């Protein structure tokens, strides 16, 4: 009876050309009737030849995938910067930033404060509810003077609007930026009161527009609806600030 005692595997160290057979020698030792018998056998390995065409296609596909991944990353980065820059712009000599608070968009203006030598002393902040660039469609007729006198407002026709308190609050902040501390509201005002004051008259109309009455310091702010009243207010404020900054509006 044969009994296997030991098995060895010897690697053939000869370099073989591609496609040729590589050989391993397997040696096994058996005990037969008390005697050791050595049996050797060759195990042949055949290497499959590499298909250069297939290899080239795989490399080409890999390059294409990497290119598309690179384009996708660049597109995401570029889109991020474009969207970010859209939230910052200049208008009327002021820097604006679009910001959101409680799901409401605000346009935060950084307004320069000038000294007697027209040098910038500091900056103050003002928040608008409408995009200044989209308010340019509200026509202005006349010549807006840089005013420092008290401002008298006849807003009788906006008092029924739900946002009238917002209109007033925002305008008073604007007046404070210009150093005007006195803003009064009077339903009986007319342009006849503009000799020593700046008079604003809010008027419900079929259009949104701002008109200077003759050569007086009197301006009629026409609005088409309550929702548009703040737009006309803000247009007037932006024109005033741009005038102070010596910028176009």
Secondary structure by P-SEA (a helix, b strand, c coil): cccccbbbbbbccccccccbbbbbbbbbbbbcccbbbbbbbbbbbbbccccaaaaaaaaaaaaaaaaaaaaaaaaaaaaaaaaaaaaccccccbbbbbbbcccccccccbbbbbcccccccbbbbbbbcccccccccccccccccccccbbbbcccccccccaaaaaaaaaaaaaaaacccbbbbbccccccccccbbbbbbbbccccbbbbcccccbbbbbbccccaaaaaaaaaaaaaaaaaacccc
